[in-house]
């Protein structure tokens, strides 16, 4: 079966899928709560499901940012599921990611089935429980048929046994083999279900039964960006799975974990949907989207729906003059943005936080992070690698910091005086504690 990129109308397909992942409900950005952004995204998603007449919604892991989500994060999740039930969407598939608690997601599973929400948090010991068969008629009386492999994030305890004395290479090989074997077992069950369902509709030429598979993992070659919060999945390991582990007969692979929207192995029907909002300032240049997959006969049509930016994140860098100019521009282009500011001026800015606060005063802009790039971590260790710090005084270390950062001599004496005062106060506290 071929795969083409296009935008298909509802009348051109038998099943329409929307793929999203990595919501990270409850995630903070440098201590700032983002519930308003999450709520606005979920409102947008409800509208998109309704407007696109989606039949099947897949959330491919990392629904929440922590295993113990806040009450507000839970409220957003359950409210969304309730609203989806009132749209054209016939089924919702939710699988756990590495940030999620499998048991927490699974707890209301029986209740959520009444809303046609199918949750796979933890493995149950039988791969049959990860295979969902969809066989019903849509609102126009036309058949909707599909087989969904709802595979969650596979934890180490799920996929490998521990042996005494095993090497890192042994551990990696066993994990990769375990992932591959699990998917092979699930796909085998799915293929049997597909054949059975296809036979049922053998006399109905236009009915196609696609196999749709989920996953929450890191495929080899996957793209990440600085500051996106994507974790390596297996402690002490760089286990990246090969896309060859997935059965070639899969019609669509809905992946989660990587926040950059992307195809896998150049295949348009194997995708990471990416996170719906920028999880850090490193993601600000990305266009976020959800994936729409239309399964007609004989083609799969893939298209993207771009997600609006609900809270601009802007990274500003330079000296104070340049920063001030960029902030003025930002008040016009992104008046409610959150800012990360990197100071890179030649002079030491003794009142940097205070000065920056004045620049955003009386605006809607908010500074959530300040980085002073004048402070160069580790520079002394690089330049004086042969010396022991116990052989030089604290003031000499400080003087070397001043020199390494090329601080103007006109500022050095005042800085040295402040440093000596800090050392004196610390010595007094130590003496008092003794």
N, C-alpha and C positions, 0 to 999 in steps of 0.2 A: 504494500500500500504506500502511495506516495504522500509527501507532505508539502503543502504549498502555503505561502504567506498571502493572506487576503482578509478582507472583512466580509463575512457572510451574514446574510439576513436570517432571521428565525425560520423562514419558510424553506431555506436551502439546507437545513440539517435535521438530523433526528435527535441529536443530543448536544447541548451547549454547556461547556465547563468553564468555570472561572477558578483560577489558581492564584492563591496568595499565601504568604508565610511570614514568619519572623515579625510578628506584631510587637512583641516585647512589652505588653501592657504593664504599666507601672515603672518603666525605666526612667531613671533620672539622668539629667545632663548636668554634670558638675554640681549636683545637689538641688537642681531645679526640677520641680514636678512638671509633667507634660500631659496631664490628663485632658486638657482642652484640645491638644493636637490629636490625641488618640480618639476622643469623642467625635471630632470633626471628620477624621478619616473613616470611622465606622458609619457615620451618617452618609458620607460620600459613597461608601461601599454598598450600603443598602440601596441607594438610588441607582447605582450602576447595575446591581443584580436585577433590579426591577426594570430599568430601561433596556437592558440587554436581553431580558427574558431568559435568564440563566436557569438551567435545569439542575446543575450539580456544582456545589461549591466545595473546594478543597482548601483546607488550612494546613500547610505542611510543616507544622512544628513551631516551637517557641511562641506559643500564644502569650505566655507571661514571661516577664524578665527574671523572675525568681521562683523558687519552689514554694515560697510562702507569699503569694500575691496579696496585696492590700485589699481591703473591702471595696475600694473604689475601682480597682482593676477588675475584680470579680464582677462588680455591678455592670461594668462596660461589656464584659464578655457575655454574661447571661442575658442582658438586655438585648444585645445584638442578635443572639440566637433566637430569642423570642420574636424579634421583628422580622428576621429572615423567613420564619414560618408563614408570615402573612404575604410573602411575595410569590412569584412564579417558581422559585427554587424548590425542587422536589426533595433534594437530599443534601446534607452537609456532612463532610468527612473531616474529622479533626484527629490529627496524630500528634503525639508528644515530640517535643524537641529536647535538646540537651539542657535547656534552661528550665523546662517544665518538670513538675513532679508527676510521674506516671500515676501514682495512686490518687493524687488530687484530681487530675483530669478524669480518671476512671470512676470516681465516687458517684457522680450523678448519671452514669452511663445509661442505666435502665430507665430513668426518668426522661432523659433527653431523647431516647428512642421515640417517645410519643410525638416529638417535634421533628422526627426523621433526621435527627442529628446522631451520627455514628462516631463514637470516640474509641481510639486505640491509644491507651497510655502505656500500659505494660504488656509484655508478651504473656500469653496464657498457657503456653505449652503445646498448643495445637495451632498450626498455621492456618487451618480452616477458619479460625476466628478472625483472621486478618483479611479474608476474602469476602467482599460484599457483592452480591448479585442484584443488579437493578433490572427489573422486568415489569413494566407497567405502561399505561397509556398516558400521554400528556393531555393538556387541557383541550386539545383538538381531537382527541381520540386516536392519535397516532402512537405507535409503539416507541417506548424509550427503553433501550437495552444497553447494558454495559456490565463489565466486571471490574471491580476496583480492588487493588491490592493495597490495603491501608497499613503500610509498614511504618512504625514509629522509629525514633532514634534508637539504635541498637547499642545498649550499654555493654561494657566489657563482660559483665557477669552473664549476659544473655548469649554471648557468641564465642566464648572460649573458656577453657579450663586452665587453672594455674598449676604449673609443675615446678617442683623445686629445682633451682639451679638453671632455669632457662635463661637464655641470653635475650638481649633486646631484639635481635633479628628473629629469634624463635617466637617471641611475643608478638612482633609485628606480623609475621607470617600466619600465626594462628588467628589473629584478629581478622586479617583480610580473608582468610579461608572461611572463618565463621560467618562473616557478612555475606560472602558469595554463596555459601551453602544455604543460608537462611533465605536469601532471595530466590535461589533455584527451587527450593521447596515450595515457597509461596507461588511462584510463577507456574509450577507444575499443576498445583490445584486450580489456579486461575484458568489455565489453558483447557483443563477438563470442563470447567464451568462454561467457558466461552463456546466450546464445541457443542455442548448440550443446548445452550441457548440459541446458537446459530441454527441448529437442526430444527428447533421449534419454529423458527421463522424462515425455513428453507423455501417456502412458497411465496415469501414476500420479498421481492428482489431488492427493494430499497432499504431494508433494515440491515444495519451493520452493527455488530457487537464488538466495540472496542475494549481493549484491556488498558486500564489506567493504573499506574503504580506510583506510590508516594515514597519519599525517602527524606531523611534528615541526616545528611552526611557531607563530607568534604571530598569532592571528586578531584582527581589529579588535574592540575592546570587551572583550577578555579581561581577567579579574580577576587581579591580583597583590597581594602584601602586602609590607610593609617587611621586609627581612631574609631573603627567601626564596631569594636567590641566583639568581633568574631573570635571564639576560642578554639584552640586545638581540641579535638574531641576526646582524645585518649591521652591520659596523663603520661608524660615522659616519652611521647611518641609523636611522630609526624605521619600518621597513617592517613593517606589520601587514597581513596578507592578508585579503581580503574572503571571507566564507564562501560567497559566490556562485560562487567559482571551482570548487567541487566539484559534480560532476554530480548533478542532482536524483534520478537513479535509484539512487544509492547507498543501500543499506539500513542501513548503520552506518558511522560515521566515528570511528575510534579515534585520538585525538590525544594527543600528548605535548608537553612543554615548560613549560606553566603548572602550577604546583604546587597551585593551588586547584581542587578538583573542581567542574566546571561544565558546563552545556550550552552549545552554540554556536548563536547566533541563535534561541534559544528552541525549538530542535528537540531532543527528548529522545533521539534516536538519533544525535546528533552531539555528542561529548563529549570533554572532558579528564578522564581518570581522576584526575589529580593525583598528587602524590608520596605514598608509603605511610607515611612518617614525617615529622614536622615538621623541616624543614631548617634552621630558625632560630627564634628566640623570637617572631618575628612571626607564625608559623604555629600557635602553641600553641592558639588558640581554634578551629581547624578540626577538623572530624570527617573523618578520612581514610577512603577507601573504594576498593573496586574495583567495576567495572561488570560485571554479568551481562546478556547479551543473548540472548534465546531467539527463534529464527526459526521460527515455525510458519506455518501457512497460514490466513489471509492476513496475520496481524499480527506485528509485532515487539514482544516484551515486554521492557521494560527495568527492572532493579532494581539496587539498590546493596547491597553487603555492607560494613558498617563494619569498619575495621581497629582492633584494640585498640591502646592506647598502651603501648609497650614501655619507654619511658623518659620520665617526665614532665619537661617543661621549664616552669619557672615564672619569671615576671618579677615582681620585687618593687621597689617604689619608695617613697620617703618619707624622713623624717628617721630618725635612729638608733633612736629609740623605736618608731616605726611599723615599721621594718624588723625589729626584734627581735620584735615581736608577730606579724608575718606569718611569720617563720621558725618561731616556735613552732607556729603553725597548720599550717605545711607539714610539720612532723615527724609530724603526725597524719594529714593528708590525702594527702600525697605523700612518704613517708619516704625514698625513694631518688631524689628529683628533682635535676636540675641547675638551678642558679639563675643568673639575670642580675639583678644588683642595681644600681639607679639611686639614688644618694644625692642627695636634694633638700632637705637641711636648711639652716637659715639660717646656721649657724656652719661655719667651715672645719674639716673633720675631718682633723687632721694625721696620725692613725694609722688611716685608714679601713680599709685592707686588714687590718691587725692586729685591729682591733675586730670586723670582720665574721668573720674567722677564728675568733675566740673564740665568736661566736654559733652557729657550726655545729660546733664542737668536740664530739666524742663523739656525733655523729649520722651518718646515712648521706648526708645532704645534701652537695652539692658545688657550690661557687661557681665558675662557669666564666667569668664576665665581671663586671667592676665598672665602672660608669660614674658619674663624679662630675659631676653636672649643675651644680655650683657653678662649674665652669670653663666660661665661655661664650666659645666660639671666635668671633673676629671682632668682638667688641663694641667694641673700640677703633677698629677701622676704620670702623664705622658711626658712632660718635660724633665721631670726629676725622678725618673723610674729607678735610678740606681741608689737613691738616698732613702734612708729610713726617716719617717716623720718624727720619731722620737729623738733624732739628732738635731732638730731645729726647733726654735721657739715658735709659739703661736703667732707672735707678731711677724716673724719672718715668713710664715705661711701666708699671712694676710698681705704682706708686702708683695709677695710673689703673685698673689691673686690680682692685686692692683696692676702690676706690670703686665701680666698675661692678658688682662682686659684693656690694656692701653688707656687707663684712666688718666685724664689730664692732671699734671702736677698741681695745678691750682686747687683741685678738689681733694688731693690725696691727704694733706695734713689734717683737714677736718674729719675725714673718714678714719684716719689713724687714731685721732683723739677719741672718736666715738667707740672705736674698737677697744682701745685701752680701758675705757670706762666699763664696757661690757665684761671684759676679762676680770676687772677688779670686783664687780658685783658678783660674778660667778665664784670667784675665790672666797668672797665673804660668806656666800651661801654654803659652800663646801665646808668652811671652817665652823660655821654654826651647826651644820648637820653633824659634824664630827664630835 
